[in-house]
Amino acid sequence: MAVALITGASRGIGAVIASTLAEHGYRVVVNHRNSAPQAEDVVRSITAAGGEAVAIKADVTAPEDVAAMVEEVNQRWGGIDVLVHNALTPYAVTSFARLSWEQLGGKLDSELHAAFLTTKAVVPGMIARGRGRLIYLSALLSRRPRDGMITLGTAKAAMDQFVRYVALELAQHGITANIVAPTTVEGATSTELVSPERLRAIAAAIPMQRLARPNEVANTVAFLASDGSGFTTGHYLPVSGGMGIE
């Protein structure tokens, strides 16, 4: 049975991704940093439905935590077949006029550090098995700027390019690396930083006239985790309701 590690999976989009992958037959690792009760709730929900899951505490920006988490999964289930890097590091909502380097540089550092550490930790096992799926949650903001979102949009754009380089290098090993880029998602942690009026305006600007739903993001992730996506790598997949059609 394949094993999927979802970072930042105790609530919001991550929790829905964890439940969706469990429904598709994956053993699921519910990673969290400081939300053990919520993570255990996700595990209980999965196991009650007949799935297998475990909650593991780890700060994905701390090398020792990431190494210990991956080793625990290796000991328990023999390795990680799918990494879904979803953990959201803090960021400031601000204009460029008010932006400090500490805000921008700090977000760039935490975003790339987390993606780098988790990828570095799981890839050796994937190479040894000749197969793996790396999936990274980005944001439509990495290509479509929006007022106030310069820190998140810039950091996600940097991560997107990191993923493309990873995809290029690992393709020969049967490992795919792809980006899922939702527009604003209903109930996501990031919506707490946006006013209700702003959320309504964002929804109105989307051709489908609503925000993305967590299950729509999770279903896209499930496809990229599946055998059916084996020849899809290095791609940026918007979940946007038609926003930013290219």
N, C-alpha and C positions, 0 to 999 in steps of 0.2 A: 504494500500500500504506500503510495507516494506521500511525502511529508511537505507541508507548506508552512513557512515561517512568515507571519504577518507582523510587521513592527507597528507599534501604536494601535493595537487592535482591541483595546478595552472599551472603546465607545465609538460613536459616529461611524464614518465610512469604514474604518478598520474593522469594527465589530461585525458589520454587515458582510464585508469581504470574508472574514473568518467563517461566519455561518454558511455563506454561499459555497465556499470551497469544501467545507465539511459535508454539505449536501451532495457535492460532486464526488465524494468518496476519499477526500484527503484527510490524513491525520494533520491536525492544525495546532500550531504553536501560537498562542495569544500573548504577544509581547506587550509589556507596559513598563512605565517608568515609576510612577507613584500612584497607581490606581488599582491596587490589588482587589478590592471588593468588586469593582466593575469588571475586571478581567475574569474573576472567578464566576461572576454571573454569566459571562459569555460562554465559559467552559461548561457550566451547568446546563445552559440552554442547548449547547451542541450535544452533550452526552445524553441529555433527556430525549433527544431526537434520534439517538442511535449512533452518533458519531464519536470520534476520538479527539480529544483536545487536552492541552495542558497550558497553564499560564506560567510565564517566566518573566520575572522582573529584570530589566536591564536598561541602562541609559545608553542609547545607540550612539552617543557622542563620546562614550568612555571605552577605550580599547579593552580594558580588563573585563568590563561587563559583557561586551559583545563576544569576546573569546569564551568566557564562561558559559554564556547562553548557548552558543553553537556546540560547545563540548557536551553540555547537558543533553541537547537534542541528539547528538551523535551517539551518546551512550544509551539513551532511551529508545531511539527509533532507527539508528543506523545511518543517519545523514539527512540532509535537507535537499529536496528536489526542486522546490519553488521558493524563491524569496519575493515577497511583496513588500517593498519598502514604502511604507505609508506614514511613518511617524512624522508629526509636524513639530518642528522646533519653533520657538517664539519669534515673533517679528513685530516691527512697529508699523502702524498705519500712519503715514505722514507724507507731506509734499516734499519735493526736492529742496525747496527753499528752507524748510525746517530740518532737513535730513542731516544727521551727523555721520561721520565715517564709522563711528562705533556701532551705529544702528545698521548701516549697510554692510560693513565689513564683518560684523558679528553674525549677521544672518547668512552671509556667504560662507563663512567659516563653518557654522553649525550645520548648514544644509549639506555642504559637500563632505564634511567630515563624517556625518552619519551615513551618507550613501557610500563613501569610500570604505569605511570600516565594515559595514555589513556585507558589502560585495566581496571584499578581500577575505572575509571569514568563511563565506560559503562556497566560493569558486573552486578551491582546491578539491573538495569532495565531488563537485559536479564534474570537473575535468577527469577525475579518477573513474567516475561512472559513465562518462561519455554522453552525458545528457544533463540539462538544467534549464530552468526558466527564471529569468530575472525581470521583475516588473516593478516599475517605479511610478509612484503617484506624483504627477506634476500639477500644473494648473494652466488653464487657457491664458492666464496672465503672462506666461512666459513668452507668448507671441503677440498677444493683444493687450497693450498697456491700458491701465485704468487709473484714474486719479487716486492718489493716496497709497497705491500698492507697489511702489518702486522697490521696496526691500524684498518682498516675496517674489515679485515678477522677475527681478534680476537674478535672485538666487536660484529660482526654478529654471531659468534659461541656462544658467551655468550647469546645473545638474543634467539638463537635457543633453547638452553637448558631451558631458562625461559619459552618459549612457551610450551615445552613438559610438564613441571610441571603444568602450567595453564590448559592445555588440560586434564591432569589426574584428577585434582581436580574438574573441571567444567563439566566433561562428565555426571555426574549424574543429572545435571540440564538441559540437552538437548542442551548444548552449545559446539560447536566445536572450536578448535584452531589449525590452520595449518600454515605452512611456505611455501612460494613460493620463490624459489632460482634461479633467472636467472643467466646465464652467462652475459657477457657484452651486453648491449642493445643498438641498434642503436639510436642515438640522445639523450641518457640519459644524465642527468647533469654530471654524473661521467666520461663520455667520454671526457669532457673538460679538465680533468686532465691527459689525456693520449695522446701521440703523434700519428699522423696518421700512422706512421710506426709500432708502437706498436699495434694499433688497427688491422692493416692488419695481423700482426703475430698472434694475438689472434684468429681472424677469421679463419686463415689457420689451426690452431690447433684443431678446432671444426670439428667433423666428417661431419656435413652438410655444412662445408666450408663457414659459414657466421655467423654474430652476430645475437642475438635474436632480434625480432621485438616487438615493444611495444604492438601491438594488441595480440601477442601470450602470453605475460605475462598477459594482461587484461582478455583474455579468460579463462586462468587457474584460475584467481581470481574469475571470474564470476561463474565457476563451484563450487568452494568452498563456494561461497555465496548462492548457490541454495539449494533447498530442496533435490536435487539428491545427495548431499554430506553429508547427515545427519548421516551416519555411518562412516565417514572419519574424524578422529581427531588425533592430535599429530604427523602428518606426515610432512615430508620434501619433497616438490615436486620440483625437478629441472626443469627449462625451459632452456635446455642446448644444444639442437641439438645433443645429444649423448655424450657430454663431460662428462667424469667421470662416465661412465656406471659401475654400481655395480652388 
